[in-house]
Amino acid sequence: MRRIMIASPSSGSGKTSITIALLNVLKKRGLNIVSFKTGPDYIDPLFHKNVLGVKSHNLDTFFTGKEKTLELFNEASDGADIAVMEGVMGLYDGVGGVLMEGSSYDLAAVTETPIILVVNAKGMGKSVMALIKGFLSMDENKLIQGVILNRTSKSFYQVIKGEIEKELGIKVLGFMPEKKEVSLSSRHLGLVTPGEIEDINEITHILSKDLEENVDVDAMLKVAGEAPDETLGVATGVASVETSGENVVLTTNAETSNKPVIAISKDEAFYFLYEENVNELKKAGAVIKYFSPLHDKSLPNDADAVILVGGYPEEYLKILSDNESMMMSVKEAADKGMPVVAECGGFMYLHKIIKDKDGSEYKGVGIIDGECYYTGHLVRFGYVEIKEKKFNFLESNGMIKGHEFHYYDSTYNGDDCIITKAYSKKSYDAVIDKDNMWAGFPHLYYPSGGDWTMGLVKKAVKYHEEKN
């Protein structure tokens, strides 16, 4: 299958803008596209979805290693004409900023995907050649197959294109002019979401027009078509859950006679959700229903478990606090033993009190007798490995991987798991992991956790049986 990665030397080079433009152009050509984002990023996939009208996926070699990453890639790409991957940070920036694992390049190498390097050439002359030469020198697998010069003029492009191709032997596929009016705004957890940009459709149109006029899209498709055909086959054994009286037993590729319903938060405040997590839950036998802590009055009536994902609850504290019936619904469900999983923003929501940047206090659900507050700085950041001190969701000695990125902290972060930083190997205690609750700041990537998903679904099945 044709595939291509849009990567760059650093963040802020224009990967997302060019990826959006390319996806839109390919869509207009009638191609069936699947898109991927490298690494733990929730917002860029929303831009892919906004353009495509289909779901985007996250792949990360730190989370899932080679074989599982290939399995996830093949599974999501099935039936597509072309896969477009968007890189993260700089091309070679992986775990800790220094390891190759988790980098865009590592993902491209694992999936044997050709790379188009987007270089921010603003304010540069011939020095851009030194930058490109350096990146080519580290390309052990010869995956970089083309360059796009971003934020530069047509006149400079016409001058430098021949020099780059002659001296470096890499094809320059085109350029993109700088247009400040179509720049994508950022904030502390990444770009603002497409829904917050009033003229996103117009921006997409302008970017796509510029790409078609100034970049050789046919040459990009040719590069994508040169990717090797051979890929690792998808594993056939998919575990699921079925009920048998009071027991919960594992089966393989089995339909469940009585599937548990897992309710997942999804609105303007809570939307940090990997598509792979949803797929893992479905494969394990769960039915997914979405609800809004902002706008709905209660959890779905048939919910057997609830997942409160991350997002920006701090931007909606008054609305969340005023929606007392929803908070009461969540608390009553937890008190009755319904499994509750809460990550980062969802974890904040469960607290008794949440303070905003100005120190104003707002009422939370109250399950966690503590207070969340804004620190004014990044509290914890980066990849983590999480182990339970006592088996609950995971089997003994099991581990799930995740990512932390938050400016808020809590007076009670829990101490039931051991969190280990992926690069430094420093460890600390965190996460409330008791009975039917898993709550903490780490965002989890379910495919990395072995039987973590199964542990949650089994708890949901047990709750379903007991309430009925």
Rosetta blueprint (number, residue, H / E / L):
1 M L
2 R E
3 R E
4 I E
5 M E
6 I E
7 A E
8 S L
9 P L
10 S L
11 S L
12 G L
13 S L
14 G L
15 K H
16 T H
17 S H
18 I H
19 T H
20 I H
21 A H
22 L H
23 L H
24 N H
25 V H
26 L H
27 K H
28 K H
29 R L
30 G L
31 L L
32 N L
33 I E
34 V E
35 S E
36 F E
37 K E
38 T E
39 G L
40 P L
41 D L
42 Y L
43 I L
44 D H
45 P H
46 L H
47 F H
48 H H
49 K H
50 N H
51 V H
52 L H
53 G L
54 V L
55 K L
56 S L
57 H E
58 N E
59 L E
60 D L
61 T H
62 F H
63 F H
64 T H
65 G H
66 K H
67 E H
68 K H
69 T H
70 L H
71 E H
72 L H
73 F H
74 N H
75 E H
76 A H
77 S H
78 D L
79 G L
80 A L
81 D L
82 I E
83 A E
84 V E
85 M E
86 E E
87 G L
88 V L
89 M L
90 G L
91 L L
92 Y L
93 D L
94 G L
95 V H
96 G H
97 G H
98 V L
99 L L
100 M L
101 E L
102 G L
103 S L
104 S H
105 Y H
106 D H
107 L H
108 A H
109 A H
110 V H
111 T H
112 E L
113 T L
114 P L
115 I E
116 I E
117 L E
118 V E
119 V E
120 N E
121 A L
122 K L
123 G L
124 M L
125 G L
126 K L
127 S H
128 V H
129 M H
130 A H
131 L H
132 I H
133 K H
134 G H
135 F H
136 L H
137 S H
138 M L
139 D L
140 E L
141 N L
142 K L
143 L L
144 I E
145 Q E
146 G E
147 V E
148 I E
149 L E
150 N E
151 R L
152 T L
153 S L
154 K H
155 S H
156 F H
157 Y H
158 Q H
159 V H
160 I H
161 K H
162 G H
163 E H
164 I H
165 E H
166 K H
167 E H
168 L H
169 G L
170 I L
171 K L
172 V E
173 L E
174 G E
175 F E
176 M E
177 P L
178 E L
179 K L
180 K H
181 E H
182 V H
183 S L
184 L L
185 S L
186 S E
187 R E
188 H L
189 L L
190 G E
191 L E
192 V L
193 T L
194 P H
195 G H
196 E H
197 I L
198 E L
199 D L
200 I H
201 N H
202 E H
203 I H
204 T H
205 H H
206 I H
207 L H
208 S H
209 K H
210 D H
211 L H
212 E H
213 E H
214 N H
215 V E
216 D L
217 V H
218 D H
219 A H
220 M H
221 L H
222 K H
223 V H
224 A H
225 G H
226 E L
227 A L
228 P L
229 D L
230 E L
231 T L
232 L L
233 G L
234 V L
235 A L
236 T L
237 G L
238 V L
239 A E
240 S E
241 V E
242 E E
243 T E
244 S E
245 G L
246 E L
247 N E
248 V E
249 V E
250 L E
251 T E
252 T E
253 N L
254 A L
255 E L
256 T L
257 S L
258 N L
259 K L
260 P L
261 V E
262 I E
263 A E
264 I E
265 S E
266 K L
267 D L
268 E L
269 A L
270 F E
271 Y E
272 F E
273 L L
274 Y L
275 E H
276 E H
277 N H
278 V H
279 N H
280 E H
281 L H
282 K H
283 K H
284 A L
285 G L
286 A L
287 V E
288 I E
289 K E
290 Y E
291 F E
292 S L
293 P L
294 L L
295 H L
296 D L
297 K L
298 S L
299 L L
300 P L
301 N L
302 D L
303 A L
304 D L
305 A E
306 V E
307 I E
308 L E
309 V L
310 G E
311 G E
312 Y L
313 P H
314 E H
315 E H
316 Y L
317 L H
318 K H
319 I H
320 L H
321 S H
322 D H
323 N L
324 E H
325 S H
326 M H
327 M H
328 M H
329 S H
330 V H
331 K H
332 E H
333 A H
334 A H
335 D H
336 K L
337 G L
338 M L
339 P L
340 V E
341 V E
342 A E
343 E E
344 C L
345 G H
346 G H
347 F H
348 M H
349 Y H
350 L L
351 H E
352 K E
353 I E
354 I E
355 K E
356 D L
357 K L
358 D L
359 G L
360 S L
361 E E
362 Y E
363 K E
364 G L
365 V L
366 G L
367 I L
368 I E
369 D E
370 G E
371 E E
372 C E
373 Y E
374 Y E
375 T L
376 G L
377 H L
378 L L
379 V L
380 R E
381 F E
382 G E
383 Y E
384 V E
385 E E
386 I E
387 K E
388 E E
389 K L
390 K L
391 F L
392 N L
393 F L
394 L L
395 E L
396 S L
397 N L
398 G L
399 M E
400 I E
401 K E
402 G E
403 H E
404 E E
405 F E
406 H E
407 Y L
408 Y E
409 D E
410 S E
411 T L
412 Y L
413 N L
414 G L
415 D L
416 D L
417 C E
418 I E
419 I E
420 T E
421 K E
422 A L
423 Y L
424 S L
425 K L
426 K L
427 S E
428 Y E
429 D E
430 A E
431 V L
432 I E
433 D E
434 K E
435 D L
436 N L
437 M E
438 W E
439 A E
440 G E
441 F L
442 P L
443 H E
444 L E
445 Y L
446 Y H
447 P H
448 S H
449 G L
450 G L
451 D L
452 W H
453 T H
454 M H
455 G H
456 L H
457 V H
458 K H
459 K H
460 A H
461 V H
462 K H
463 Y H
464 H H
465 E H
466 E H
467 K H
468 N L
